[in-house]
Amino acid sequence: MRILLTILALLASSSLLAGPPEGAQRLMIPYPSICTPGMTEMMSALTEDYAVHISMTFEESPLTGIVVVHNPNTKTAAVLHVSEVRTCLVFSGQNLNMFDRPEDMAPPKVNVEDFEES
């Protein structure tokens, strides 16, 4: 009985760990980027040329992050990768669509702190 409970506990806890979906592959995909030594140069150019503003940021790690900029009037957007030594324009595009999180969406199954440690 104790072994059965232990196995059930392990199965239940392992199902709460986030991982890649079935059939996923880790790939290194090269793509062209435009980089500047710092964020000031990149944001100055994007603000002047495209009138974008920072709409979202998040940390990738303690030393790197992602900045999303957009202009809702022209429906243009860009994704920047920021580090201590450079800021790179990774993706940019047109026909921006914004979405709201559905009110009845279930809460995440994985604790964010657990994700950050992996």
C-alpha contacts under 8 A as a table, 3 or more apart, distances in Angstrom:
res1	aa1	res2	aa2	distance
1	M	4	L	5.12
1	M	5	L	6.31
2	R	5	L	5.14
2	R	6	T	6.18
3	I	6	T	5.03
3	I	7	I	6.18
4	L	7	I	5.16
4	L	8	L	6.16
5	L	8	L	5.06
5	L	9	A	6.07
6	T	9	A	5.10
6	T	10	L	6.22
7	I	10	L	5.12
7	I	11	L	6.17
8	L	11	L	5.11
8	L	12	A	6.06
9	A	12	A	5.13
9	A	13	S	6.11
10	L	13	S	5.21
10	L	14	S	6.01
11	L	14	S	5.18
11	L	15	S	6.25
12	A	15	S	5.36
12	A	16	L	6.90
13	S	16	L	5.37
13	S	17	L	7.14
14	S	17	L	5.46
15	S	18	A	7.78
16	L	109	K	6.05
16	L	110	V	5.94
17	L	110	V	6.21
18	A	109	K	7.99
18	A	110	V	6.22
18	A	115	F	7.55
20	P	24	A	5.99
21	P	24	A	5.62
31	Y	90	V	7.99
32	P	90	V	7.44
33	S	88	C	6.08
33	S	89	L	5.62
33	S	90	V	5.18
33	S	91	F	7.74
34	I	88	C	5.41
34	I	89	L	5.19
34	I	90	V	7.13
35	C	42	M	7.72
35	C	86	R	6.40
35	C	87	T	5.42
35	C	88	C	3.99
35	C	89	L	6.19
36	T	39	M	7.12
36	T	41	E	6.43
36	T	42	M	6.13
36	T	86	R	5.59
36	T	87	T	5.40
36	T	88	C	6.41
37	P	41	E	7.55
37	P	85	V	6.03
37	P	86	R	4.35
37	P	87	T	6.34
38	G	41	E	6.02
38	G	42	M	7.00
38	G	84	E	7.79
38	G	85	V	6.72
38	G	86	R	4.98
38	G	87	T	5.47
39	M	42	M	5.23
39	M	43	M	5.98
39	M	82	V	7.15
39	M	86	R	7.09
39	M	87	T	5.35
40	T	43	M	5.31
40	T	44	S	5.92
41	E	44	S	5.23
41	E	45	A	6.29
42	M	45	A	5.32
42	M	46	L	6.21
42	M	87	T	6.90
42	M	88	C	7.85
42	M	89	L	7.92
43	M	46	L	5.08
43	M	47	T	5.80
44	S	47	T	5.22
44	S	48	E	6.02
45	A	48	E	5.23
45	A	49	D	5.92
46	L	49	D	5.27
46	L	50	Y	5.39
46	L	51	A	6.60
46	L	52	V	6.32
47	T	50	Y	5.54
47	T	51	A	4.32
47	T	52	V	5.07
47	T	53	H	6.78
48	E	51	A	5.66
50	Y	71	N	7.37
50	Y	76	T	7.97
51	A	71	N	6.35
52	V	69	V	5.81
52	V	70	H	4.77
52	V	71	N	4.59
52	V	76	T	7.93
52	V	77	A	7.50
53	H	69	V	5.26
53	H	70	H	5.67
53	H	71	N	6.55
54	I	57	T	7.61
54	I	67	V	6.88
54	I	68	V	5.98
54	I	69	V	4.33
54	I	70	H	6.67
55	S	67	V	7.83
55	S	68	V	5.82
55	S	69	V	5.31
55	S	70	H	6.49
56	M	67	V	5.95
56	M	68	V	5.08
56	M	69	V	6.96
57	T	65	G	7.24
57	T	66	I	5.58
57	T	67	V	4.48
57	T	68	V	6.15
58	F	65	G	5.76
58	F	66	I	5.41
58	F	67	V	6.79
59	E	62	P	6.65
59	E	63	L	7.96
59	E	64	T	6.21
59	E	65	G	4.22
59	E	66	I	6.26
60	E	63	L	7.75
60	E	64	T	5.45
60	E	65	G	4.73
60	E	66	I	6.68
61	S	64	T	5.16
61	S	65	G	6.57
62	P	65	G	7.88
63	L	83	S	6.12
63	L	84	E	6.71
64	T	81	H	7.34
64	T	82	V	5.56
64	T	83	S	4.53
64	T	84	E	7.20
65	G	81	H	5.96
65	G	82	V	5.15
65	G	83	S	6.62
66	I	79	V	6.96
66	I	80	L	5.67
66	I	81	H	4.84
66	I	82	V	6.05
67	V	79	V	5.87
67	V	80	L	5.02
67	V	81	H	6.52
67	V	82	V	7.31
68	V	77	A	7.25
68	V	78	A	5.86
68	V	79	V	4.68
68	V	80	L	6.28
69	V	77	A	5.58
69	V	78	A	5.36
69	V	79	V	6.52
69	V	80	L	7.95
70	H	75	K	7.17
70	H	76	T	5.62
70	H	77	A	4.05
70	H	78	A	6.36
71	N	74	T	5.67
71	N	75	K	5.66
71	N	76	T	5.46
71	N	77	A	6.42
72	P	75	K	4.82
72	P	76	T	6.97
72	P	96	L	7.66
74	T	94	Q	7.92
75	K	94	Q	5.78
75	K	95	N	5.08
75	K	96	L	4.67
75	K	97	N	7.57
76	T	92	S	7.49
76	T	93	G	5.73
76	T	94	Q	4.42
76	T	95	N	6.27
76	T	96	L	5.77
77	A	92	S	5.63
77	A	93	G	5.57
77	A	94	Q	6.46
77	A	96	L	6.54
78	A	89	L	7.07
78	A	90	V	7.48
78	A	91	F	5.48
78	A	92	S	4.00
78	A	93	G	6.39
79	V	89	L	6.14
79	V	90	V	5.64
79	V	91	F	5.16
79	V	92	S	6.31
80	L	87	T	6.63
80	L	88	C	5.42
80	L	89	L	4.62
80	L	90	V	5.50
80	L	91	F	7.25
81	H	87	T	5.71
81	H	88	C	5.18
81	H	89	L	6.62
81	H	90	V	6.56
82	V	86	R	6.20
82	V	87	T	4.44
82	V	88	C	6.49
83	S	86	R	5.43
83	S	87	T	6.21
89	L	92	S	7.44
93	G	96	L	7.48
101	R	105	M	7.35
102	P	105	M	5.41
108	P	111	N	7.26
110	V	114	D	7.12
110	V	115	F	7.29
111	N	114	D	5.33
111	N	115	F	6.62
112	V	115	F	4.99
112	V	116	E	6.31
113	E	116	E	5.15
113	E	117	E	6.49
114	D	117	E	5.33
114	D	118	S	6.64
115	F	118	S	5.40
